[in-house]
Amino acid sequence: MKIEINATKRGVKGTGASRRLRHAGIVPGILYGGGKEPVSLDLEHKSLFLQFRHEAFHASILTLNLEGGKESVLLRDYQMHPVRNTIQHIDFQRVNENEKIHVKVPFHFANAEVSPGVKLNGGIVAHIMTEANISCLPKDLPEFIEVDLAALDIGQSVHLSQIKVAEGVEFVQLSHGNDAAVASVAKPRAVVEEVVAKPVEGAADAAAPAAADGAKLAEGAASADEAKSDKAK
């Protein structure tokens, strides 16, 4: 997926200037790296945000159109407004096609529904990692990495070393000796059903005469009390 973004060079700098730009619908940014001087940028928020929402925007080589010139860049950082969900600032890094880059790439999980742990044993898939840091040349950068869960049974996990990636792509964690678990299938939590006690058969019938006898005794006691009260008068 080819993504292009437009920007202009920003002459005015400072906190106050950035605040005024945001109020006008402009996102302040910066372009750096590649052995060149950093350049302050202005980007139109509406068009930028339409691209920003796509997953590929965060893990792809982007084309930055900067006042007639084009540069290959990577998204390196951004700040969001805590309430309005608008982009407050954005950073891009120039890309050298001959140098390896480190990028976080999302995982896409497949075939969970046909795995023995889920299909046969009612297990639940836990996504331990949703993305991983990879190293590769810009031309080899994948938009995502697929994780096949088809063989997982209850209690089993899939690790970084078991995931197939294209030639030239490597997991940074693996290169450091960390074969982390990416996903697993666990037993579902037991559902405790509330047991409703059923009355013993015949208990209700036995209780009825006893209740009637009790009522008669109570009536007799009340009558005796009334008689004593009349004599006292």
C-alpha positions as CSV (number, residue, x, y, z in Angstrom):
1,M,0.0,0.0,0.0
2,K,1.6,3.3,-1.1
3,I,0.9,6.2,1.1
4,E,1.7,9.8,0.3
5,I,1.5,12.8,2.6
6,N,1.9,16.5,1.8
7,A,3.8,19.0,3.9
8,T,5.3,22.4,3.8
9,K,8.3,23.9,5.5
10,R,7.5,25.8,8.6
11,G,9.4,29.1,9.2
12,V,7.9,30.2,12.5
13,K,8.8,28.1,15.5
14,G,8.0,28.1,19.2
15,T,5.2,26.9,21.5
16,G,2.9,29.9,20.8
17,A,3.3,29.4,17.0
18,S,2.5,25.7,17.3
19,R,-0.6,26.4,19.3
20,R,-1.9,28.8,16.7
21,L,-1.2,26.3,13.9
22,R,-3.2,23.6,15.7
23,H,-6.1,26.0,16.2
24,A,-6.0,26.6,12.4
25,G,-6.1,22.9,11.7
26,I,-2.4,22.5,11.0
27,V,-0.2,19.8,12.6
28,P,3.4,20.8,13.4
29,G,6.0,18.2,12.7
30,I,9.6,17.5,12.0
31,L,11.7,15.6,9.5
32,Y,15.1,14.4,10.5
33,G,17.8,11.8,9.7
34,G,19.6,10.7,6.6
35,G,22.6,12.8,7.3
36,K,20.7,16.0,6.6
37,E,19.5,18.9,8.7
38,P,16.1,18.6,10.5
39,V,13.3,20.4,8.8
40,S,10.2,21.8,10.6
41,L,7.0,20.8,8.9
42,D,3.3,21.9,8.6
43,L,0.7,19.3,7.7
44,E,-3.0,19.7,7.2
45,H,-4.7,17.8,10.0
46,K,-7.8,16.5,8.1
47,S,-5.9,14.8,5.2
48,L,-3.1,13.6,7.6
49,F,-5.6,12.0,10.0
50,L,-7.3,10.1,7.1
51,Q,-4.0,8.4,6.4
52,F,-3.0,8.1,10.1
53,R,-6.0,5.9,10.8
54,H,-4.7,3.2,8.6
55,E,-2.6,0.5,10.2
56,A,-0.2,0.6,7.3
57,F,0.6,4.2,8.0
58,H,2.5,3.1,11.2
59,A,4.6,0.4,9.6
60,S,5.3,1.4,6.0
61,I,7.7,3.5,4.0
62,L,5.8,6.7,3.4
63,T,6.3,9.2,0.6
64,L,6.6,12.7,1.9
65,N,5.8,15.4,-0.7
66,L,7.6,18.5,0.5
67,E,7.3,21.5,-1.7
68,G,7.9,19.8,-5.0
69,G,10.4,17.2,-3.7
70,K,9.7,13.6,-2.6
71,E,11.4,11.7,0.2
72,S,10.9,8.3,1.6
73,V,10.2,8.5,5.4
74,L,9.1,6.5,8.4
75,L,6.7,7.6,11.1
76,R,8.8,7.7,14.2
77,D,6.7,9.5,16.9
78,Y,3.5,11.4,17.4
79,Q,1.5,13.0,20.2
80,M,-2.3,12.9,20.5
81,H,-4.6,15.3,22.3
82,P,-5.8,13.4,25.4
83,V,-9.5,14.4,24.9
84,R,-10.0,15.5,21.3
85,N,-8.1,12.6,19.7
86,T,-6.3,15.0,17.3
87,I,-2.7,14.8,16.3
88,Q,-0.7,17.4,18.2
89,H,2.8,16.7,16.7
90,I,4.3,14.2,14.4
91,D,7.9,13.1,13.6
92,F,9.3,11.5,10.4
93,Q,12.7,10.0,9.8
94,R,14.3,9.9,6.4
95,V,15.0,6.4,5.0
96,N,18.2,5.3,3.3
97,E,17.3,2.4,1.0
98,N,20.8,0.8,1.7
99,E,20.5,0.9,5.5
100,K,18.5,-1.5,7.7
101,I,15.7,0.0,9.7
102,H,14.1,-1.0,13.0
103,V,10.3,-0.8,12.8
104,K,7.4,-2.1,14.9
105,V,5.2,-4.2,12.7
106,P,1.7,-5.5,13.8
107,F,0.8,-9.2,14.0
108,H,-2.3,-10.5,12.2
109,F,-3.6,-13.8,13.8
110,A,-5.1,-16.4,11.5
111,N,-6.8,-19.8,11.9
112,A,-7.6,-19.6,15.6
113,E,-11.1,-20.9,14.9
114,V,-9.8,-24.2,13.4
115,S,-7.1,-24.9,16.0
116,P,-7.7,-28.0,18.2
117,G,-7.5,-25.9,21.3
118,V,-10.4,-23.7,20.2
119,K,-12.5,-25.9,17.9
120,L,-12.3,-29.2,19.9
121,N,-11.6,-28.1,23.5
122,G,-13.3,-24.8,23.8
123,G,-10.1,-22.9,24.6
124,I,-9.5,-19.2,24.4
125,V,-6.7,-17.5,22.4
126,A,-4.6,-15.0,24.3
127,H,-2.6,-12.5,22.2
128,I,0.5,-12.0,24.3
129,M,2.1,-9.7,21.7
130,T,0.3,-7.6,19.1
131,E,3.4,-6.3,17.4
132,A,7.1,-6.9,17.2
133,N,10.2,-4.9,16.5
134,I,11.9,-6.1,13.2
135,S,15.0,-5.3,11.4
136,C,15.3,-5.2,7.6
137,L,16.1,-3.1,4.5
138,P,13.3,-0.6,3.6
139,K,12.4,-2.7,0.4
140,D,11.7,-5.7,2.6
141,L,9.5,-4.0,5.2
142,P,6.2,-5.9,5.6
143,E,3.0,-4.1,6.4
144,F,2.1,-6.9,8.9
145,I,3.3,-10.4,9.9
146,E,0.8,-13.3,9.9
147,V,0.8,-15.7,12.9
148,D,-0.8,-19.1,12.1
149,L,-2.6,-20.5,15.1
150,A,-4.0,-23.6,13.3
151,A,-1.9,-26.2,15.2
152,L,-2.3,-24.8,18.7
153,D,-3.9,-27.0,21.4
154,I,-4.8,-26.2,25.0
155,G,-1.8,-25.0,26.9
156,Q,0.4,-24.5,23.9
157,S,2.0,-21.3,22.6
158,V,3.5,-20.0,19.4
159,H,6.9,-18.3,19.8
160,L,8.8,-15.8,17.6
161,S,11.1,-18.5,16.3
162,Q,8.1,-20.4,14.9
163,I,6.7,-17.5,12.9
164,K,7.6,-17.4,9.2
165,V,8.9,-14.1,7.9
166,A,10.3,-13.0,4.5
167,E,13.9,-13.4,3.7
168,G,15.9,-10.4,5.0
169,V,13.4,-9.8,7.9
170,E,14.4,-10.7,11.4
171,F,12.9,-10.2,14.9
172,V,15.1,-7.9,17.0
173,Q,14.2,-9.9,20.2
174,L,15.3,-13.1,18.6
175,S,18.6,-11.6,17.6
176,H,19.1,-10.8,21.3
177,G,18.2,-14.4,22.4
178,N,14.7,-13.7,23.5
179,D,12.3,-16.2,21.9
180,A,9.2,-14.6,23.3
181,A,5.7,-16.2,23.2
182,V,3.3,-14.4,20.9
183,A,0.0,-16.2,21.5
184,S,-1.3,-19.1,23.4
185,V,-4.5,-21.1,23.9
186,A,-5.8,-21.5,27.5
187,K,-8.6,-23.3,29.2
188,P,-11.8,-21.2,29.6
189,R,-12.6,-20.2,33.1
190,A,-15.0,-22.5,34.8
191,V,-18.6,-21.2,34.9
192,V,-20.0,-21.8,38.4
193,E,-23.7,-22.5,38.1
194,E,-25.9,-21.5,41.0
195,V,-27.6,-24.7,42.3
196,V,-31.2,-24.1,43.3
197,A,-32.3,-26.4,46.2
198,K,-35.4,-28.4,45.3
199,P,-38.0,-29.1,48.1
200,V,-38.1,-32.7,49.2
201,E,-41.1,-34.5,47.8
202,G,-43.9,-34.7,50.4
203,A,-42.3,-32.1,52.7
204,A,-44.9,-29.5,51.7
205,D,-47.7,-32.0,52.5
206,A,-46.2,-32.8,55.9
207,A,-45.7,-29.2,56.7
208,A,-49.3,-28.2,56.0
209,P,-50.9,-30.3,58.9
210,A,-48.2,-29.1,61.3
211,A,-48.9,-25.5,60.4
212,A,-52.7,-26.1,60.9
213,D,-52.1,-27.7,64.4
214,G,-49.9,-24.7,65.3
215,A,-52.7,-22.3,64.3
216,K,-55.2,-24.2,66.4
217,L,-53.0,-24.1,69.5
218,A,-52.5,-20.4,69.0
219,E,-56.3,-19.9,68.7
220,G,-56.8,-21.9,71.9
221,A,-54.3,-20.0,73.8
222,A,-55.8,-16.7,72.8
223,S,-59.3,-17.9,73.9
224,A,-58.0,-18.9,77.3
225,D,-56.4,-15.5,77.8
226,E,-59.7,-13.8,76.9
227,A,-61.6,-15.9,79.5
228,K,-59.1,-15.0,82.2
229,S,-59.5,-11.4,81.4
230,D,-63.4,-11.6,81.6
231,K,-63.2,-13.2,85.1
232,A,-60.8,-10.6,86.3
233,K,-63.4,-7.9,85.4
